[in-house]
Amino acid sequence: HGAGTQLTNLVLQRICDNNPLLLAQCVAKSFLLSADMVHAVHPNYASKHESNFQPSINGGVTIKHNSNQRYATTAMGAALVRELARRNSIPIQEVMVRNDSPCGSTIGPIMSANTAIRTVDLGNPQLSMHSIREMGGAKDPYYSVQLFSAYYQQFAEIDANANDENCDDDMFI
């Protein structure tokens, strides 16, 4: 059902004219931004977040990490998104859900597992997720649009330059 079906793979196969080599090349060059929302730190429940990973409303798009693999973000994927944001002066935050705290998931891990496409889960911070009084910042959607626009315009270049030879360059510091 939903993201767990083979629909995405079937569409990719059709786009690649059922050519397995072309499909493998396309998947290897692909990168998925799994965009959703993220829990901002609530002042009454700050202990629910790791102390160094506490996203705030209007603080920028948030890259999501989870040691229990509830998100698909990898270190390299996060570094690529950070670099994209750095080059365009877009604020980025990061969240790490405490490993003893249950959390939901996104379609990111499902899509990544089904397609082998590199994936980063990210989202805008909000308070009171899934309640009648959800609230988020007015600036964060703007930051998202900036990030997504930069992604379409510059990601191929950033990705092409990311390899073992230049991992020590400023790009990944």
C-alpha positions as YAML, in Angstrom:
chain: A
units: angstrom
residues:
- id: 1
  name: HIS
  ca: [0.00, 0.00, 0.00]
- id: 2
  name: GLY
  ca: [1.14, 3.54, -0.68]
- id: 3
  name: ALA
  ca: [4.91, 4.06, -0.66]
- id: 4
  name: GLY
  ca: [5.43, 0.34, -0.03]
- id: 5
  name: THR
  ca: [4.11, -0.66, -3.46]
- id: 6
  name: GLN
  ca: [6.18, -1.24, -6.57]
- id: 7
  name: LEU
  ca: [4.61, 1.75, -8.37]
- id: 8
  name: THR
  ca: [7.74, 3.91, -8.16]
- id: 9
  name: ASN
  ca: [9.93, 1.10, -9.49]
- id: 10
  name: LEU
  ca: [7.50, 0.42, -12.33]
- id: 11
  name: VAL
  ca: [7.42, 4.09, -13.30]
- id: 12
  name: LEU
  ca: [11.24, 4.27, -13.21]
- id: 13
  name: GLN
  ca: [11.46, 1.17, -15.41]
- id: 14
  name: ARG
  ca: [9.09, 2.72, -17.95]
- id: 15
  name: ILE
  ca: [11.01, 6.01, -17.93]
- id: 16
  name: CYS
  ca: [14.20, 4.01, -18.58]
- id: 17
  name: ASP
  ca: [12.50, 2.05, -21.40]
- id: 18
  name: ASN
  ca: [12.90, -1.20, -19.42]
- id: 19
  name: ASN
  ca: [16.66, -0.98, -19.88]
- id: 20
  name: PRO
  ca: [18.27, -2.43, -16.70]
- id: 21
  name: LEU
  ca: [21.60, -0.68, -17.25]
- id: 22
  name: LEU
  ca: [19.95, 2.69, -17.78]
- id: 23
  name: LEU
  ca: [17.75, 2.12, -14.73]
- id: 24
  name: ALA
  ca: [20.79, 1.31, -12.58]
- id: 25
  name: GLN
  ca: [22.54, 4.48, -13.79]
- id: 26
  name: CYS
  ca: [19.46, 6.59, -13.08]
- id: 27
  name: VAL
  ca: [19.05, 5.19, -9.57]
- id: 28
  name: ALA
  ca: [22.75, 5.73, -8.82]
- id: 29
  name: LYS
  ca: [22.44, 9.41, -9.77]
- id: 30
  name: SER
  ca: [19.11, 9.95, -8.01]
- id: 31
  name: PHE
  ca: [18.55, 11.62, -4.67]
- id: 32
  name: LEU
  ca: [15.25, 11.86, -2.80]
- id: 33
  name: LEU
  ca: [14.30, 14.65, -0.43]
- id: 34
  name: SER
  ca: [11.60, 13.12, 1.75]
- id: 35
  name: ALA
  ca: [9.94, 16.33, 2.93]
- id: 36
  name: ASP
  ca: [7.57, 16.23, 5.89]
- id: 37
  name: MET
  ca: [7.32, 18.07, 9.19]
- id: 38
  name: VAL
  ca: [9.36, 17.72, 12.39]
- id: 39
  name: HIS
  ca: [8.58, 18.25, 16.07]
- id: 40
  name: ALA
  ca: [10.03, 21.55, 17.24]
- id: 41
  name: VAL
  ca: [11.31, 21.60, 20.79]
- id: 42
  name: HIS
  ca: [8.45, 22.31, 23.12]
- id: 43
  name: PRO
  ca: [9.58, 24.35, 26.11]
- id: 44
  name: ASN
  ca: [7.72, 22.05, 28.51]
- id: 45
  name: TYR
  ca: [9.17, 18.86, 26.99]
- id: 46
  name: ALA
  ca: [12.72, 19.77, 25.94]
- id: 47
  name: SER
  ca: [13.98, 16.48, 27.39]
- id: 48
  name: LYS
  ca: [12.23, 14.62, 24.55]
- id: 49
  name: HIS
  ca: [15.02, 15.80, 22.21]
- id: 50
  name: GLU
  ca: [18.75, 15.20, 22.33]
- id: 51
  name: SER
  ca: [20.32, 18.28, 23.91]
- id: 52
  name: ASN
  ca: [22.37, 19.22, 20.82]
- id: 53
  name: PHE
  ca: [19.55, 18.61, 18.33]
- id: 54
  name: GLN
  ca: [16.61, 20.81, 19.23]
- id: 55
  name: PRO
  ca: [14.89, 22.39, 16.22]
- id: 56
  name: SER
  ca: [13.11, 25.69, 16.70]
- id: 57
  name: ILE
  ca: [10.29, 27.31, 14.78]
- id: 58
  name: ASN
  ca: [11.59, 29.77, 12.16]
- id: 59
  name: GLY
  ca: [15.07, 28.26, 12.52]
- id: 60
  name: GLY
  ca: [15.11, 26.67, 9.09]
- id: 61
  name: VAL
  ca: [14.53, 23.34, 7.42]
- id: 62
  name: THR
  ca: [15.48, 20.45, 9.69]
- id: 63
  name: ILE
  ca: [17.40, 17.35, 8.62]
- id: 64
  name: LYS
  ca: [16.01, 14.34, 10.50]
- id: 65
  name: HIS
  ca: [18.22, 11.61, 12.03]
- id: 66
  name: ASN
  ca: [17.16, 8.56, 13.99]
- id: 67
  name: SER
  ca: [19.38, 5.83, 15.39]
- id: 68
  name: ASN
  ca: [16.45, 3.39, 15.21]
- id: 69
  name: GLN
  ca: [16.27, 3.88, 11.42]
- id: 70
  name: ARG
  ca: [12.89, 5.58, 11.42]
- id: 71
  name: TYR
  ca: [14.37, 8.09, 8.95]
- id: 72
  name: ALA
  ca: [16.46, 7.37, 5.85]
- id: 73
  name: THR
  ca: [19.06, 10.13, 6.31]
- id: 74
  name: THR
  ca: [22.68, 9.03, 6.02]
- id: 75
  name: ALA
  ca: [25.79, 11.00, 6.98]
- id: 76
  name: MET
  ca: [26.73, 11.59, 3.33]
- id: 77
  name: GLY
  ca: [23.19, 12.61, 2.38]
- id: 78
  name: ALA
  ca: [23.03, 15.08, 5.27]
- id: 79
  name: ALA
  ca: [26.43, 16.50, 4.26]
- id: 80
  name: LEU
  ca: [25.20, 17.09, 0.70]
- id: 81
  name: VAL
  ca: [22.10, 18.92, 1.92]
- id: 82
  name: ARG
  ca: [24.17, 20.95, 4.40]
- id: 83
  name: GLU
  ca: [26.50, 21.98, 1.58]
- id: 84
  name: LEU
  ca: [23.58, 23.00, -0.60]
- id: 85
  name: ALA
  ca: [22.21, 25.13, 2.24]
- id: 86
  name: ARG
  ca: [25.64, 26.62, 3.01]
- id: 87
  name: ARG
  ca: [26.19, 27.71, -0.58]
- id: 88
  name: ASN
  ca: [22.84, 29.47, -0.60]
- id: 89
  name: SER
  ca: [22.83, 30.90, 2.96]
- id: 90
  name: ILE
  ca: [19.76, 28.87, 3.88]
- id: 91
  name: PRO
  ca: [19.42, 28.08, 7.60]
- id: 92
  name: ILE
  ca: [19.49, 24.36, 8.38]
- id: 93
  name: GLN
  ca: [18.81, 22.59, 11.64]
- id: 94
  name: GLU
  ca: [19.19, 18.95, 12.61]
- id: 95
  name: VAL
  ca: [17.16, 16.74, 14.88]
- id: 96
  name: MET
  ca: [18.11, 13.46, 16.48]
- id: 97
  name: VAL
  ca: [15.26, 11.71, 18.20]
- id: 98
  name: ARG
  ca: [16.42, 10.15, 21.46]
- id: 99
  name: ASN
  ca: [16.89, 6.42, 20.93]
- id: 100
  name: ASP
  ca: [14.71, 5.66, 23.95]
- id: 101
  name: SER
  ca: [11.88, 7.79, 22.60]
- id: 102
  name: PRO
  ca: [9.46, 6.33, 20.06]
- id: 103
  name: CYS
  ca: [8.70, 8.39, 17.01]
- id: 104
  name: GLY
  ca: [6.83, 8.08, 13.78]
- id: 105
  name: SER
  ca: [8.43, 7.62, 10.42]
- id: 106
  name: THR
  ca: [8.10, 8.97, 6.90]
- id: 107
  name: ILE
  ca: [7.97, 7.49, 3.43]
- id: 108
  name: GLY
  ca: [11.74, 8.07, 3.22]
- id: 109
  name: PRO
  ca: [12.89, 4.69, 4.59]
- id: 110
  name: ILE
  ca: [10.20, 2.86, 2.60]
- id: 111
  name: MET
  ca: [11.08, 4.56, -0.69]
- id: 112
  name: SER
  ca: [14.80, 4.18, -0.08]
- id: 113
  name: ALA
  ca: [14.47, 0.47, 0.73]
- id: 114
  name: ASN
  ca: [12.22, -0.21, -2.28]
- id: 115
  name: THR
  ca: [14.19, 1.78, -4.84]
- id: 116
  name: ALA
  ca: [17.78, 2.00, -3.50]
- id: 117
  name: ILE
  ca: [17.63, 5.76, -4.10]
- id: 118
  name: ARG
  ca: [19.71, 7.84, -1.68]
- id: 119
  name: THR
  ca: [17.32, 9.67, 0.64]
- id: 120
  name: VAL
  ca: [17.35, 12.43, 3.22]
- id: 121
  name: ASP
  ca: [14.39, 13.01, 5.50]
- id: 122
  name: LEU
  ca: [13.77, 16.63, 6.36]
- id: 123
  name: GLY
  ca: [10.98, 18.91, 7.44]
- id: 124
  name: ASN
  ca: [9.85, 22.18, 8.90]
- id: 125
  name: PRO
  ca: [9.57, 22.43, 12.69]
- id: 126
  name: GLN
  ca: [6.14, 22.71, 14.25]
- id: 127
  name: LEU
  ca: [4.55, 22.48, 17.67]
- id: 128
  name: SER
  ca: [1.56, 20.31, 18.57]
- id: 129
  name: MET
  ca: [1.86, 18.00, 15.56]
- id: 130
  name: HIS
  ca: [-1.35, 16.07, 14.86]
- id: 131
  name: SER
  ca: [-3.39, 18.24, 17.20]
- id: 132
  name: ILE
  ca: [-6.13, 20.71, 16.43]
- id: 133
  name: ARG
  ca: [-3.69, 23.52, 17.23]
- id: 134
  name: GLU
  ca: [-0.62, 22.73, 15.15]
- id: 135
  name: MET
  ca: [1.60, 25.72, 14.60]
- id: 136
  name: GLY
  ca: [4.71, 26.43, 12.64]
- id: 137
  name: GLY
  ca: [6.79, 29.42, 11.71]
- id: 138
  name: ALA
  ca: [6.04, 31.80, 8.86]
- id: 139
  name: LYS
  ca: [9.70, 31.81, 7.73]
- id: 140
  name: ASP
  ca: [10.23, 28.04, 7.48]
- id: 141
  name: PRO
  ca: [8.10, 27.49, 4.32]
- id: 142
  name: TYR
  ca: [10.17, 30.24, 2.65]
- id: 143
  name: TYR
  ca: [13.39, 28.47, 3.67]
- id: 144
  name: SER
  ca: [11.99, 25.22, 2.26]
- id: 145
  name: VAL
  ca: [11.21, 26.82, -1.10]
- id: 146
  name: GLN
  ca: [14.73, 28.26, -1.17]
- id: 147
  name: LEU
  ca: [16.26, 24.86, -0.40]
- id: 148
  name: PHE
  ca: [14.14, 22.97, -2.94]
- id: 149
  name: SER
  ca: [14.87, 25.55, -5.65]
- id: 150
  name: ALA
  ca: [18.60, 25.34, -4.94]
- id: 151
  name: TYR
  ca: [18.33, 21.54, -4.99]
- id: 152
  name: TYR
  ca: [16.94, 21.55, -8.53]
- id: 153
  name: GLN
  ca: [19.48, 24.09, -9.74]
- id: 154
  name: GLN
  ca: [22.69, 22.98, -8.00]
- id: 155
  name: PHE
  ca: [22.46, 19.50, -6.57]
- id: 156
  name: ALA
  ca: [23.92, 17.67, -9.59]
- id: 157
  name: GLU
  ca: [27.10, 19.75, -9.37]
- id: 158
  name: ILE
  ca: [27.47, 19.29, -5.61]
- id: 159
  name: ASP
  ca: [26.83, 15.56, -5.90]
- id: 160
  name: ALA
  ca: [29.33, 15.19, -8.77]
- id: 161
  name: ASN
  ca: [32.04, 16.83, -6.65]
- id: 162
  name: ALA
  ca: [31.39, 14.67, -3.60]
- id: 163
  name: ASN
  ca: [33.78, 11.75, -3.59]
- id: 164
  name: ASP
  ca: [36.46, 10.17, -1.44]
- id: 165
  name: GLU
  ca: [39.19, 12.42, -2.84]
- id: 166
  name: ASN
  ca: [37.59, 15.67, -1.65]
- id: 167
  name: CYS
  ca: [35.86, 14.58, 1.56]
- id: 168
  name: ASP
  ca: [38.43, 16.53, 3.57]
- id: 169
  name: ASP
  ca: [37.79, 19.76, 1.63]
- id: 170
  name: ASP
  ca: [35.78, 22.64, 3.07]
- id: 171
  name: MET
  ca: [32.66, 21.11, 1.52]
- id: 172
  name: PHE
  ca: [32.34, 18.63, 4.35]
- id: 173
  name: ILE
  ca: [33.62, 20.67, 7.29]
...
